[in-house]
């Protein structure tokens, strides 16, 4: 599956891209107020403003941390071409690595301090719910959107199942913030969506059949709506 494929490509990042990490330790320059991109600073400010913190000093610190992280991720991505990762095959599937796979591998070599610095700063000034709200901004609300999908496809999810699924999606969200574009972010979520589907299967569910039933239901509803509209037009 695609997500297993991506899991493998990220897993082998340490071996395929060790030279990149070794040669590019200085590829991320810590941002300061003087060298922050105004557009990035504005985006960070808008995100933080949505929290309505009511504390100017706190908001300024969080905005600075988010802007520094956004700029570091952008600069690492823009400064490290996917071609730095040799073309080859994915060892789990035997299929050739795509440009996206290679891009994700090289982007995954961003120094761990970039992520750590952001999360430390956020948790210093924000509640966990507020931290989640900021991470949702990075990932365009994919946790809630994806969770809603599971609840529609599997309407009788148990509380324990919901807890496990949400935990995996939250982990996907935190990992995804270190990737530059929505294609990469979506690919990180695909890894954890497959993990959730495997969990459901191991918990007595049949994800394939559940998803098939959902698709058939949607098709039937659309067909019925089309027939009703056709009958009204006569």
C-alpha positions as CSV (number, residue, x, y, z in Angstrom):
1,X,0.0,0.0,0.0
2,X,1.1,3.6,-0.6
3,X,1.4,4.4,3.1
4,X,3.5,1.3,3.8
5,X,5.7,2.4,0.9
6,X,6.1,5.8,2.4
7,X,6.8,4.4,5.8
8,X,9.7,2.4,4.3
9,X,11.1,5.4,2.5
10,X,11.1,7.5,5.6
11,X,12.6,4.7,7.6
12,X,15.5,4.4,5.2
13,X,16.1,8.2,5.3
14,X,18.9,7.7,7.8
15,X,20.8,5.4,5.5
16,X,20.0,7.0,2.1
17,X,20.5,10.6,3.3
18,X,23.2,10.4,6.0
19,X,25.5,12.4,3.8
20,X,22.9,15.1,3.4
21,X,22.5,15.4,7.1
22,X,26.3,15.4,7.7
23,X,27.0,18.0,5.0
24,X,24.0,20.3,5.8
25,X,24.0,20.7,9.5
26,X,24.2,24.4,9.0
27,X,21.4,24.5,6.4
28,X,19.0,25.9,8.9
29,X,19.9,29.3,10.2
30,X,18.1,30.3,13.4
31,X,15.6,33.1,12.5
32,X,15.5,36.3,14.4
33,X,13.1,39.2,14.1
34,X,15.5,40.8,11.7
35,X,15.6,38.0,9.1
36,X,12.1,36.6,9.4
37,X,10.1,36.6,6.1
38,X,7.3,39.1,6.6
39,X,4.8,36.8,4.9
40,X,5.7,33.9,7.2
41,X,5.6,36.2,10.3
42,X,2.1,37.4,9.3
43,X,0.9,33.8,8.8
44,X,2.3,32.9,12.3
45,X,0.7,36.0,13.8
46,X,-2.7,35.1,12.2
47,X,-2.6,31.6,13.6
48,X,-1.7,32.8,17.1
49,X,-4.3,35.6,17.0
50,X,-7.0,32.9,16.4
51,X,-6.2,31.6,19.9
52,X,-7.3,34.9,21.5
53,X,-4.7,34.5,24.2
54,X,-5.3,37.9,25.8
55,X,-1.6,38.2,26.7
56,X,0.5,40.3,24.2
57,X,3.9,39.0,25.5
58,X,2.8,35.4,25.3
59,X,1.3,35.9,21.9
60,X,4.6,37.5,20.7
61,X,6.7,34.6,22.0
62,X,4.4,32.0,20.4
63,X,4.3,33.9,17.1
64,X,8.1,34.1,17.0
65,X,8.5,30.3,17.7
66,X,5.9,29.4,15.0
67,X,7.5,31.8,12.4
68,X,11.0,30.5,13.1
69,X,9.8,26.9,12.6
70,X,7.8,27.7,9.4
71,X,10.9,29.5,8.0
72,X,13.2,26.7,9.0
73,X,11.0,24.1,7.3
74,X,10.7,26.2,4.2
75,X,14.5,26.9,4.0
76,X,15.4,23.3,4.5
77,X,13.0,22.2,1.8
78,X,14.1,24.8,-0.7
79,X,17.7,24.2,0.0
80,X,17.7,20.4,-0.4
81,X,16.7,19.0,-3.7
82,X,15.1,15.6,-3.9
83,X,17.8,14.7,-6.3
84,X,20.2,14.5,-3.3
85,X,18.5,11.2,-2.7
86,X,19.7,8.6,-5.3
87,X,17.0,7.2,-7.5
88,X,16.3,3.6,-6.6
89,X,13.6,1.2,-5.4
90,X,11.6,1.0,-2.3
91,X,12.8,-2.1,-0.4
92,X,9.3,-2.9,0.8
93,X,7.6,-2.9,-2.6
94,X,10.3,-3.1,-5.3
95,X,8.8,-0.1,-7.0
96,X,10.9,2.9,-8.0
97,X,11.1,5.8,-5.6
98,X,9.0,8.7,-6.9
99,X,10.0,12.3,-6.8
100,X,7.7,12.8,-3.8
101,X,9.3,9.8,-1.9
102,X,12.7,11.2,-2.5
103,X,11.6,14.7,-1.5
104,X,10.1,13.4,1.8
105,X,13.3,11.4,2.5
106,X,15.5,14.5,2.2
107,X,13.0,16.7,4.1
108,X,13.0,14.2,6.9
109,X,16.6,14.9,7.5
110,X,15.9,18.4,8.9
111,X,17.6,18.7,12.3
112,X,15.5,17.4,15.1
113,X,16.1,20.6,17.0
114,X,13.8,22.5,14.6
115,X,10.8,20.4,15.8
116,X,11.9,20.3,19.4
117,X,12.4,24.0,19.7
118,X,8.9,24.7,18.4
119,X,7.1,22.1,20.6
120,X,9.0,23.3,23.7
121,X,8.1,26.9,23.0
122,X,4.4,26.0,22.4
123,X,4.1,23.9,25.5
124,X,5.8,26.6,27.6
125,X,3.1,29.1,26.9
126,X,0.0,27.2,25.7
127,X,-2.4,24.5,26.9
128,X,-2.4,21.2,25.1
129,X,-5.7,22.2,23.4
130,X,-4.0,25.4,22.2
131,X,-1.0,23.5,21.0
132,X,-3.3,21.2,19.0
133,X,-5.0,24.2,17.5
134,X,-1.7,25.6,16.2
135,X,-0.7,22.2,14.8
136,X,-4.1,22.0,13.1
137,X,-3.2,25.3,11.3
138,X,-0.2,23.6,9.8
139,X,-2.1,20.6,8.7
140,X,-5.4,22.3,7.6
141,X,-7.5,20.5,10.2
142,X,-6.8,17.0,8.9
143,X,-7.2,15.3,12.3
144,X,-10.8,16.3,12.7
145,X,-11.6,15.8,9.1
146,X,-10.1,12.3,9.0
147,X,-11.6,11.3,12.3
148,X,-15.1,12.3,11.0
149,X,-14.5,10.0,8.1
150,X,-13.8,7.1,10.4
151,X,-16.9,7.8,12.3
152,X,-19.0,7.8,9.2
153,X,-17.5,4.7,7.7
154,X,-17.5,2.8,11.1
155,X,-20.6,4.3,12.9
156,X,-20.3,1.9,15.8
157,X,-16.7,2.7,16.8
158,X,-16.1,2.0,20.4
159,X,-14.6,4.5,22.8
160,X,-11.3,2.6,22.9
161,X,-11.2,2.5,19.1
162,X,-11.8,6.2,18.9
163,X,-9.0,6.8,21.4
164,X,-6.5,4.8,19.5
165,X,-7.4,6.3,16.1
166,X,-7.3,9.8,17.5
167,X,-3.9,9.1,19.1
168,X,-2.5,7.9,15.8
169,X,-3.9,10.9,13.9
170,X,-2.5,13.3,16.5
171,X,0.9,11.7,16.0
172,X,0.6,12.1,12.3
173,X,-0.3,15.8,12.8
174,X,2.8,16.5,14.9
175,X,5.1,14.7,12.5
176,X,3.6,16.4,9.5
177,X,4.4,19.9,10.6
178,X,8.0,19.5,9.6
179,X,7.1,18.9,5.9
180,X,6.7,21.8,3.5
181,X,3.7,21.1,1.4
182,X,0.3,19.5,1.5
183,X,1.3,16.5,-0.6
184,X,4.0,15.6,2.0
185,X,1.6,16.3,4.9
186,X,-1.0,14.1,3.3
187,X,1.5,11.4,2.8
188,X,2.4,11.4,6.5
189,X,-1.2,11.1,7.4
190,X,-1.5,8.1,4.9
191,X,1.1,6.3,7.0
192,X,-1.1,6.6,10.1
193,X,-4.3,6.0,8.3
194,X,-3.0,2.6,7.3
195,X,-1.9,2.0,10.9
196,X,-5.5,2.8,12.0
197,X,-6.9,0.4,9.4
198,X,-4.6,-2.3,10.5
199,X,-5.7,-1.6,14.1
200,X,-9.3,-1.9,13.2
201,X,-8.7,-5.2,11.3
202,X,-6.8,-6.6,14.4
203,X,-9.8,-5.5,16.5
204,X,-12.3,-7.7,14.7
205,X,-13.2,-5.3,12.0
206,X,-12.9,-5.7,8.3
207,X,-11.8,-2.3,6.9
208,X,-12.0,-3.3,3.3
209,X,-15.6,-4.4,3.6
210,X,-16.5,-1.4,5.8
211,X,-15.1,1.0,3.2
212,X,-16.7,-0.9,0.3
213,X,-20.1,-0.7,2.0
214,X,-19.6,3.0,2.6
215,X,-18.7,3.6,-1.1
216,X,-21.7,1.6,-2.2
217,X,-24.0,3.5,0.1
218,X,-22.8,6.9,-1.3
219,X,-23.2,5.6,-4.9
220,X,-26.7,4.5,-4.1
221,X,-27.6,7.8,-2.5
222,X,-26.3,9.7,-5.5
223,X,-28.2,7.5,-7.9
224,X,-31.4,7.9,-5.9
225,X,-30.9,11.7,-5.9
226,X,-30.3,11.8,-9.6
227,X,-33.5,9.7,-10.2
228,X,-35.5,12.0,-8.0
229,X,-34.2,15.1,-9.8
230,X,-35.0,13.5,-13.2
231,X,-38.5,12.7,-12.1
232,X,-39.1,16.2,-10.9
233,X,-38.0,17.6,-14.3
234,X,-40.7,15.6,-16.2
